[in-house]
Amino acid sequence: MKAITNFEQLTSHLAERGTRKRVAVVCASDSSTQNAVAHALRDGFVDAIFIGSRDAVEANADIQCHTGHISYIDASTPDEAAQKAVALVREGKADILMKGLINTDNLLHAVLNKETGILPRGKVLTHITASAIPGYPKLLFFTDAAVIPYPTHEQRVEQVRYIVQLCHDFGIANPKVSLIHCTEKVGGKFFPFTEGYPEIIEQGKAGEFGTCIIDGPLDLKTSCCKESLVKKGISSPLEGESDAVIFPDIQAGNVFYKAITLFCHAETAGILAGPIAPVVLPSRGDSEQCKFCSLALAAINAR
């Protein structure tokens, strides 16, 4: 499989693959969620199960023209819709979970329920973003901009594991992963999290994440710009060509996310990794296009 380097290639690959993933959509009463799902139905890579908000969905002609690929489950409240959607995933009747117009806390309560949820014991819930940034020659994956405030070493290890797997899903045979810091030195006194970076690098070399190249600490510029790396006189196997970056905490990841979308007009897609199926959890400010790309991201990641 040739590496996918942009969202157009991703959606073309999914359409050509000819496999539809079953997406359980919770409370799709908003037009942006409906239109994103309609786009995915039109491109032929999903079948949609709408839980709750049936009247609103049935009023959308762009969805109704795909009658052979849509179904409905009634729910009287958003919480009931979330529980029913999570149950579909848990029972193997849906491959993707997608948030519509429901409070994030309500949906996550169902996802994380210890008895009936879909996060296996010992797994880490984290957010991964794929971004198409003007001027960068390929997609850049990063974590975590939305879920884990201050990742522990164990959580960071799982973030690396998930992001390498996602890169493999995109046909990136040997993804280059950078462990981000503001300098290129491990500094346990002020930045104790960096003390775990050498261990993660060694795990990568030992093949614990599959085929990949991991390096760090590196700043963002030396991670993604070969010229900057050379000017600083730094030797790194990433060669300034990172496919993925692991941010030290949610503040760094979230600021980066907001900066590239606001100032660079980057296209983004995001999923929650860790549950038994990818979860599309857009924010209120995400566009229809972002939701569609996130659904495509989930479709290529779904097992």
TIDOLUM-597148 format. One line per field, with one value per residue (C-alpha): residue in three letters; x negated, y negated, z. Coordinates in Angstrom, 1 decimal, always signed. Layout:
<rs>
type	(ala / ...)
east	(X / ...)
north	(Y / ...)
up	(Z / ...)
</rs>
This chain:
<rs>
type	(met / lys / ala / ile / thr / asn / phe / glu / gln / leu / thr / ser / his / leu / ala / glu / arg / gly / thr / arg / lys / arg / val / ala / val / val / cys / ala / ser / asp / ser / ser / thr / gln / asn / ala / val / ala / his / ala / leu / arg / asp / gly / phe / val / asp / ala / ile / phe / ile / gly / ser / arg / asp / ala / val / glu / ala / asn / ala / asp / ile / gln / cys / his / thr / gly / his / ile / ser / tyr / ile / asp / ala / ser / thr / pro / asp / glu / ala / ala / gln / lys / ala / val / ala / leu / val / arg / glu / gly / lys / ala / asp / ile / leu / met / lys / gly / leu / ile / asn / thr / asp / asn / leu / leu / his / ala / val / leu / asn / lys / glu / thr / gly / ile / leu / pro / arg / gly / lys / val / leu / thr / his / ile / thr / ala / ser / ala / ile / pro / gly / tyr / pro / lys / leu / leu / phe / phe / thr / asp / ala / ala / val / ile / pro / tyr / pro / thr / his / glu / gln / arg / val / glu / gln / val / arg / tyr / ile / val / gln / leu / cys / his / asp / phe / gly / ile / ala / asn / pro / lys / val / ser / leu / ile / his / cys / thr / glu / lys / val / gly / gly / lys / phe / phe / pro / phe / thr / glu / gly / tyr / pro / glu / ile / ile / glu / gln / gly / lys / ala / gly / glu / phe / gly / thr / cys / ile / ile / asp / gly / pro / leu / asp / leu / lys / thr / ser / cys / cys / lys / glu / ser / leu / val / lys / lys / gly / ile / ser / ser / pro / leu / glu / gly / glu / ser / asp / ala / val / ile / phe / pro / asp / ile / gln / ala / gly / asn / val / phe / tyr / lys / ala / ile / thr / leu / phe / cys / his / ala / glu / thr / ala / gly / ile / leu / ala / gly / pro / ile / ala / pro / val / val / leu / pro / ser / arg / gly / asp / ser / glu / gln / cys / lys / phe / cys / ser / leu / ala / leu / ala / ala / ile / asn / ala / arg)
east	(+0.0 / -1.3 / -1.6 / +1.4 / +0.2 / +3.4 / +7.1 / +8.1 / +5.9 / +7.5 / +11.1 / +10.1 / +8.4 / +11.5 / +13.8 / +11.6 / +11.3 / +15.1 / +15.5 / +18.2 / +17.7 / +20.7 / +20.9 / +23.2 / +24.1 / +25.4 / +28.0 / +27.3 / +29.7 / +27.2 / +26.7 / +22.9 / +22.9 / +25.7 / +23.9 / +20.6 / +22.2 / +24.1 / +20.7 / +19.3 / +22.4 / +22.0 / +18.3 / +19.3 / +17.1 / +19.8 / +23.2 / +24.9 / +26.9 / +28.6 / +29.4 / +31.8 / +32.9 / +34.7 / +37.1 / +34.2 / +32.3 / +35.3 / +35.7 / +32.3 / +32.8 / +29.0 / +29.2 / +32.5 / +31.3 / +29.0 / +31.9 / +30.0 / +27.2 / +28.9 / +30.9 / +32.4 / +32.6 / +35.0 / +33.8 / +35.8 / +32.8 / +29.2 / +28.0 / +30.1 / +28.8 / +25.2 / +25.7 / +27.4 / +24.6 / +21.9 / +23.7 / +23.7 / +19.9 / +19.5 / +21.6 / +19.7 / +22.6 / +20.8 / +17.2 / +17.1 / +18.8 / +19.6 / +20.7 / +23.5 / +25.3 / +24.7 / +22.6 / +19.1 / +19.3 / +22.5 / +21.0 / +17.8 / +19.7 / +21.1 / +17.8 / +15.9 / +18.5 / +16.6 / +19.4 / +20.9 / +18.3 / +15.9 / +12.5 / +10.8 / +9.2 / +5.6 / +6.1 / +5.5 / +8.0 / +6.2 / +6.9 / +5.0 / +5.2 / +4.2 / +3.4 / +2.8 / +0.7 / +0.0 / -3.7 / -4.2 / -4.5 / -2.5 / +0.0 / -1.3 / +0.2 / +0.1 / +1.3 / +2.8 / +4.7 / +8.0 / +8.0 / +4.9 / +3.8 / +0.4 / -0.5 / -2.3 / -5.2 / -2.9 / -0.3 / -2.9 / -4.1 / -0.5 / -0.2 / -3.3 / -1.9 / +1.5 / +0.0 / -2.5 / +0.4 / +2.4 / -0.6 / -0.8 / +2.9 / +2.0 / -0.6 / -3.6 / -5.9 / -8.5 / -6.9 / -9.1 / -7.9 / -9.3 / -9.0 / -8.5 / -10.2 / -11.4 / -15.0 / -17.0 / -18.1 / -16.6 / -16.0 / -14.7 / -14.9 / -12.3 / -10.8 / -10.7 / -8.6 / -11.6 / -13.4 / -11.2 / -12.1 / -15.2 / -13.3 / -10.6 / -13.3 / -14.8 / -11.4 / -11.1 / -14.4 / -13.4 / -10.3 / -7.8 / -5.6 / -6.2 / -8.4 / -9.1 / -11.8 / -11.6 / -13.7 / -13.7 / -13.7 / -13.4 / -11.6 / -8.8 / -10.9 / -13.8 / -11.3 / -9.7 / -12.4 / -15.6 / -17.1 / -16.6 / -18.1 / -21.2 / -21.6 / -21.4 / -24.0 / -21.7 / -21.9 / -18.6 / -17.3 / -14.1 / -16.0 / -13.4 / -10.8 / -8.5 / -5.3 / -4.0 / -4.8 / -4.0 / -3.4 / -4.4 / -1.0 / +2.5 / +1.5 / -1.2 / +1.0 / +4.1 / +2.2 / +0.6 / +4.0 / +5.6 / +2.6 / +2.4 / +6.1 / +6.4 / +3.2 / +2.4 / +5.9 / +4.9 / +7.4 / +7.7 / +9.3 / +9.4 / +10.3 / +10.2 / +7.9 / +7.9 / +11.5 / +12.3 / +13.5 / +12.4 / +14.6 / +15.2 / +15.6 / +15.7 / +15.9 / +18.7 / +16.4 / +15.4 / +16.6 / +18.6 / +15.3 / +13.4 / +16.2 / +16.1 / +12.3 / +12.5 / +15.0 / +12.6 / +9.8 / +11.9 / +12.8 / +9.2 / +8.4 / +11.4 / +10.6)
north	(+0.0 / -3.4 / -5.9 / -8.3 / -11.8 / -13.9 / -13.6 / -13.4 / -10.3 / -8.9 / -9.2 / -7.9 / -4.9 / -4.2 / -4.5 / -2.2 / +0.3 / +0.9 / +1.8 / +0.1 / -0.3 / -0.5 / -3.9 / -4.4 / -8.1 / -9.5 / -12.3 / -13.5 / -16.4 / -19.0 / -19.7 / -19.4 / -15.8 / -14.8 / -16.3 / -14.7 / -11.3 / -11.9 / -12.6 / -9.4 / -7.5 / -9.0 / -8.0 / -4.5 / -3.8 / -3.7 / -2.3 / -4.5 / -3.6 / -6.7 / -6.4 / -9.1 / -12.3 / -10.2 / -12.9 / -15.4 / -12.8 / -11.7 / -15.3 / -15.3 / -14.3 / -13.7 / -10.9 / -9.5 / -8.7 / -6.0 / -4.0 / -0.7 / -1.8 / -3.5 / -2.3 / -3.8 / -3.0 / -5.1 / -6.7 / -9.0 / -10.9 / -11.6 / -9.3 / -6.5 / -7.1 / -7.0 / -3.8 / -2.1 / -3.2 / -2.0 / +1.3 / +1.7 / +1.3 / +3.7 / +6.3 / +6.1 / +4.5 / +1.2 / +0.5 / -3.3 / -5.5 / -9.1 / -12.0 / -14.2 / -16.9 / -15.4 / -16.7 / -15.1 / -14.2 / -12.3 / -10.2 / -9.6 / -8.4 / -5.6 / -4.9 / -4.7 / -2.8 / +0.0 / +2.5 / +1.6 / -0.6 / +0.0 / -0.9 / +2.4 / +2.6 / +1.4 / -0.6 / -4.3 / -6.8 / -9.4 / -11.8 / -11.6 / -14.3 / -14.0 / -17.4 / -18.6 / -21.7 / -24.0 / -23.8 / -20.4 / -17.6 / -15.0 / -14.5 / -15.2 / -13.1 / -14.4 / -13.6 / -14.7 / -17.9 / -17.0 / -14.3 / -13.6 / -16.8 / -15.5 / -12.1 / -9.7 / -7.7 / -4.7 / -6.8 / -8.3 / -4.8 / -3.9 / -7.2 / -6.2 / -2.7 / -4.0 / -6.7 / -4.2 / -1.9 / -4.7 / -5.6 / -2.0 / -2.2 / -5.0 / -2.9 / -4.6 / -1.6 / -3.1 / -6.2 / -8.8 / -9.8 / -12.8 / -13.1 / -16.9 / -19.2 / -22.8 / -21.8 / -18.8 / -17.7 / -15.5 / -17.8 / -15.9 / -18.8 / -21.0 / -18.6 / -15.2 / -13.6 / -13.8 / -11.2 / -8.6 / -9.6 / -7.4 / -4.4 / -4.9 / -5.3 / -2.0 / -0.3 / -1.6 / -0.2 / +3.2 / +3.3 / +3.0 / +0.6 / +2.3 / +0.8 / -2.8 / -5.4 / -7.4 / -10.2 / -13.0 / -15.3 / -17.5 / -20.8 / -21.0 / -22.8 / -20.4 / -17.6 / -18.8 / -20.9 / -19.4 / -22.9 / -23.8 / -20.5 / -21.1 / -24.7 / -23.6 / -20.9 / -18.1 / -14.6 / -12.8 / -9.7 / -11.6 / -13.9 / -16.7 / -14.6 / -13.5 / -11.7 / -12.1 / -14.1 / -13.4 / -16.5 / -16.7 / -17.7 / -18.9 / -22.5 / -22.2 / -19.9 / -22.1 / -25.3 / -23.7 / -22.5 / -25.9 / -27.6 / -25.5 / -25.7 / -29.5 / -30.8 / -28.1 / -27.1 / -23.4 / -20.7 / -18.3 / -15.0 / -13.4 / -10.3 / -8.8 / -5.8 / -3.1 / -1.9 / +1.3 / -0.9 / -4.4 / -7.2 / -10.4 / -13.1 / -16.5 / -19.7 / -22.2 / -24.4 / -21.7 / -22.1 / -19.7 / -18.9 / -18.2 / -15.8 / -14.1 / -13.7 / -12.4 / -9.8 / -8.8 / -8.6 / -6.3 / -4.2 / -3.4 / -2.7 / -0.5 / +3.2)
up	(+0.0 / -1.0 / +1.9 / +2.1 / +2.4 / +2.4 / +3.1 / -0.6 / -1.0 / +2.2 / +1.0 / -2.5 / -0.8 / +1.2 / -1.8 / -3.9 / -1.0 / -1.3 / +2.4 / +4.4 / +8.1 / +10.4 / +12.2 / +15.2 / +15.2 / +18.5 / +18.3 / +14.8 / +15.0 / +13.8 / +10.1 / +10.2 / +11.6 / +9.2 / +6.2 / +7.1 / +7.4 / +4.1 / +2.4 / +3.8 / +2.6 / -0.8 / -0.9 / +0.0 / +3.0 / +5.8 / +6.7 / +9.2 / +12.3 / +13.7 / +17.4 / +18.6 / +16.7 / +14.0 / +12.9 / +12.2 / +10.2 / +8.2 / +7.1 / +5.4 / +1.8 / +1.2 / +3.8 / +2.8 / -0.7 / +0.8 / +2.3 / +1.7 / +4.0 / +6.9 / +9.9 / +13.0 / +16.7 / +18.8 / +22.1 / +24.3 / +25.8 / +24.8 / +27.6 / +26.3 / +22.8 / +24.0 / +25.9 / +23.0 / +20.6 / +22.9 / +23.3 / +19.5 / +19.5 / +22.4 / +20.8 / +17.5 / +15.6 / +14.9 / +14.0 / +14.8 / +17.3 / +16.3 / +18.5 / +17.2 / +19.2 / +22.6 / +25.5 / +25.4 / +29.1 / +28.5 / +25.7 / +27.5 / +30.6 / +28.4 / +26.7 / +30.0 / +32.1 / +33.8 / +33.4 / +30.0 / +28.3 / +25.5 / +27.0 / +27.9 / +31.3 / +31.2 / +28.0 / +27.8 / +26.3 / +24.2 / +21.3 / +18.0 / +15.4 / +11.7 / +10.2 / +6.6 / +7.1 / +4.1 / +3.3 / +5.0 / +2.4 / +4.2 / +7.0 / +10.5 / +13.3 / +16.9 / +20.4 / +22.8 / +22.3 / +24.0 / +26.7 / +28.9 / +30.7 / +31.9 / +30.5 / +32.7 / +31.3 / +30.9 / +29.1 / +26.8 / +25.9 / +24.8 / +22.9 / +20.9 / +20.3 / +19.0 / +16.8 / +15.2 / +14.5 / +12.9 / +10.7 / +9.6 / +8.7 / +6.4 / +4.6 / +6.3 / +6.6 / +8.9 / +10.6 / +12.2 / +15.7 / +17.6 / +21.4 / +21.7 / +24.2 / +24.2 / +23.9 / +22.8 / +26.3 / +28.9 / +31.9 / +34.9 / +37.3 / +35.6 / +33.0 / +34.7 / +31.9 / +29.6 / +31.7 / +30.1 / +26.6 / +26.3 / +27.4 / +24.8 / +22.1 / +23.2 / +23.1 / +19.6 / +18.6 / +20.1 / +18.0 / +20.8 / +18.7 / +15.4 / +12.7 / +13.5 / +14.2 / +17.5 / +18.7 / +21.2 / +23.0 / +19.9 / +19.5 / +16.9 / +14.3 / +14.4 / +14.3 / +11.1 / +9.3 / +8.0 / +7.5 / +11.2 / +12.3 / +10.2 / +11.4 / +15.0 / +14.3 / +15.6 / +14.4 / +14.4 / +12.6 / +12.0 / +9.7 / +10.2 / +8.5 / +11.3 / +10.5 / +14.1 / +17.2 / +20.8 / +22.8 / +26.5 / +27.7 / +26.7 / +26.8 / +24.1 / +22.0 / +22.2 / +21.5 / +18.5 / +17.2 / +17.6 / +16.0 / +12.8 / +12.3 / +12.9 / +11.3 / +8.8 / +7.9 / +8.3 / +7.7 / +10.7 / +11.7 / +15.1 / +16.9 / +20.4 / +20.5 / +23.1 / +23.0 / +21.1 / +18.2 / +17.2 / +18.5 / +16.5 / +19.1 / +17.3 / +19.3 / +18.9 / +16.7 / +14.2 / +10.6 / +8.5 / +6.6 / +9.8 / +10.9 / +7.5 / +7.6 / +11.2 / +10.0 / +7.2 / +9.8 / +12.0 / +9.0 / +8.1 / +11.7 / +12.5 / +12.8)
</rs>
